Amino acid sequence: MKSLRQAFCLFSAGLLVMLAGCAGIPPESEPIDHGFRFQEITKESGIDFIHEKDTFDEKLARINPWFASTGAGVAVADYDRDGFMDLYFVNSKRGSKNVLYRNRGDGTFQEVAEQAGVANTNQEGIAQAAVWLDADNDGYSDLFVGKWGKSQLFHNNGNGTFTEVTEKAGVGYQGYVNKAITLDYNRDGLLDLYLGCYFRETDNLWNSATTKVLYDDFERARNGGRNVLYRNNGDGTFTNVAKETGVDDPGWTLATGSADINNDGWPDLYNANDFGPDMLYLNEKGKQFKPVVQKRGVGDDTFKGMNVDFADLFHDGKLAFFVSNISKPTYLLEGNQLWHENEQGQYVDRAQELGVIHSGFTWGGKFLDVDNSGNFSLAIANGFISANPDKDYWFDMGILATTPGNVVEDTKNWTPFEDKSMSGYEPKSLFLNQAGKMRDVAQEVGITFRDDARGVAAVDLKNEGVLDLVYANQGAPARVYKNIHTNQHNWIKLDLVGRAPSNRDAVGARVTFTIDGVKTVMEKDGGNSHGAQSDPRLHLGMGKATRVSSISIRWPSGRVQVLENVAANQILRIEEPDTAVPTR
């Protein structure tokens, strides 16, 4: 695996051939029956949102498209508690409005952000991320909007409206948030917020005092904005404890995710960092986080991390984690990573083995059981900047990376972007898990658009027992794809409700399904995956099985609840009992 500089040195030596922006894109495939297919239903569903980009200080204008390349995102929740999942899209232009689509339950949506009070977030800064969380355990999902500027928190009033409580809560972080997730890191029954930050909080991209605002290295940059961990104090306020807990990562974080990676009952953190090493933090019983650096592995890579999501991909109870990176044929083949713990406790990258190493300029990646087989497939959101297909900025990047003495931190040393493309017009990927091997079938099942996608959410929009896909696209319309199954596979879906001392959202609950002798672990997460927060309910296909032998739930409190002989094809709302057996 070559570093960025090594790859561009090969380029400058003439061993690489420049491709035009659209060159090499494979033709659309004929439909193939995989037991399911996707149909785009964006227009008929009533969703007409188009993401907008911002512009920045004229001193930084030569690479404005690069600065404006993040921000599209979608967050899923049932904010009005009518049993159907709603969609919130963030916008990224000053003065623009975010949108909230209320699910009518019949396949159509009503846009209600203005009347709900969550539309106007882009007056002070621009929205970049959103996450739903029940911050006060009252049964209604509140909304946090992470921004380049002052972030905001909106309290759900329970009547379809929201009240901004940013100042009272103390979460008005002034910086450059690219991703926000929720977790109960200290297991006190209150959901906390973790913010992945990009640019330094001391810089102002709209009125910059300097042109030196970028990474100080293409491979080992650690001069970005410091990440934030807001501890929920239980009285409506939050306190930033990132420094004292050891997770104020100064990497250029594009995505962050949480899961109990070592299965000790405590939620851990993984930061996907741009232009430098990612960071894995193991939770030491809610007091501190310990960084894990493994030679030639996690924390020792030099790639461009943009996503993290987790799944029991191998049915061994060990959560594998997918980290997206750059894959540009003939230019830069860093490739995605899929970390999985081996028997010796080492994290091994199995992306090449499984066939998910290359998927273009990859942003969001989401594990989901797309065909109700009981196995996890992987949906990909990719594409960087689509502009003039006859002009390719990769050529200019090669010159920048290989010119001796160039200071990459200074935008003055970058060639003006103008109307050039860079990994634009990329076809999306959907890696179907077939007997442990993954194959890209996106074109074959009907996902054929080529907008610059940032996030992809998996969500059962009509409660039909299949996972549909919603894409948030940069400077382009959102897209909604209905999943149409022909394989007659069965399924089970859990809607978990925690009871004190668990958080009510049950974020961190770990569930083991046993179906026909095969065990599969799923965790309820708090918004993992770049640019998206998916359906909060746990969905697993069952193939031809008609019953789940057992469902074992380890609640965040440590209580364990077991259900046996559960019939297929139902949504089970399970409230944590106070009589369950505590294990830790």
C-alpha positions, 0 to 999 in steps of 0.5 A: 500500500503506497502513501500519498506522496509515493503514489504521486511520485509515481504519477509525476514520473510518468507511470500514471495516466491522467483520466478525464473526470468521467472516463472509466465509468462502467456502463449501467448493468442490466437488472439481475435478480438478486431477490431484491431490487431498488426503485427510486421514489424520491419524487413520488414520496414528496421529497424535493430537498436540494442541498446547497453549498457555501462560499468562503473568504476570497483569500481561500477562494482558489480551493473553495470547492474543496472547502465546500465539499462536506455538509450534506447529511440525513438523520432518521428518527420517529420524532412525533412517535407515530410509529413511522420514521421521519427524515431531517436533512441539513443544508450548508449555505448561509441563509439556507434552511434545513428540512424535516420530512414527517412520514405520513405512513403511506409512502409520502412525506410532509415538509414541516421544519419551519412550523416545527422550529428546526429550519433556520439553523444557518444564520450563524454558520452552516449545518454539517451534521445532525443527530437525534437523541432523547437527551432528557429521557422523556420519550421524545427525540431531541435534535442536535445540529453540528455546525461550522459555526455555533452548534445548536440543540433543539428540545422536542416539546412532544407536540410536533414543535421544538424549542432551542435550548443551546445556551441553557444546555451549554452545547453551543460549540463554536468550531467546525463539527463534521460529525456528531454521535450520541453515546452513554460513555459513563453509563449513568443513563444519560446520553452524551454527545461526541463531536468530530471536528475538522478545522481549528476552532481558532480559524474563521473560513469566512473572514480568515486572518491567514491562508494557512488553514489546512493540514500540515502534512498529507499523511501525519496531520495532527493540527486540526480542531480538537474533538468535543465530548459533552457529558450530560449532567442530567439537569439539562446542561452538558460539560465538555470533558474531552480533554480529561477523558483523553478523547480531544483528538486534534486529527482532522476528523471526518467521522466518528463512531461508537460501539463496544468493540472489546465487549466489556460492556462500555462504549468505545470510540473510533475516529476516522481522520483525514490526512493522518492516523485514525484513533481507536479509544477503548473506554476504561469504565467511563473514567478515561479512554485509552488510545490503541495504536497497533503497528501496521494497523489501527492508529498507525495508518496514513490514509484519509479516513471518512467513515466508520460503521460496525457489524458482526460481519462474521457471526463470531460476536466480534464487531468488524468496523468499516473505514472508508478511504480514497480509491482512484484508479491510476492515481491513488489506491489507498483503499477502504479498510475493514478491521476485524479482531483475530484470535490473538487480539490483533486488528486485521484489515480484511477489506481486500479479502472480502472485496470492499477495498475499492469503491471510489472516493468513499464517504459514508458506508452503512452495514445493513441486511439488504436482502433479509438473508441474515448477513450484513451487506454494505451500502456506499456513498461516494464521489468528491467534486463533479464539475467539468468532466474534461478537467481533472484536479488530480493532475494539480494534486500530483504537482502539489504533493511532489513539488519540493518545499511546498507547504500544503497547509497554505492555500496559496500553494494550491492550484486554483480549482476553478471548474475542475472535477476530482473523482466526480460522477462516480457510480455508487456501490452496494456490496452484497454479502454472498456466503462471506464474499462481497460483490458490488451489485448497485448498478444491477439492482437499480442504484444508478445515480452519480451525484456526489453522495455523502451519507446513506441511511438505511430505514424501513420507511413503511414498516414493511420489513425491508430496509430502504435507502436514503442518500444525502448528496452534496450540492444535489437533490436527496434521493430515496430508494424503495427496497422491493423484495422478491425472495420471500425472506423473513425478518425481525425488528426490535424497537428497544426502550431503556429503563433507568439506569439505562438511557431511554433510547437504549443506545449501547444495548447489545443484542444476540440473535440465534437463528437456525444455530447461527448467532448474530450480534447487533448493537444499537448505535447513536448515529454511526456512519458519515453523513447519516443516522439510520433507523434506530430499530434493529433489523435482521433478516431470517432467510427462510427461518420462521422463528428466532430461537432466542433473542438475548438483550444486554441493556446498557444498565447491564441487565440481561433479558432473554426472549425465546421462540420468537415468531418472524415478520414482526416489529417488537417493541421491547421495554427493559424490565426491572426484573432482568438479571444484572450481569455487570 
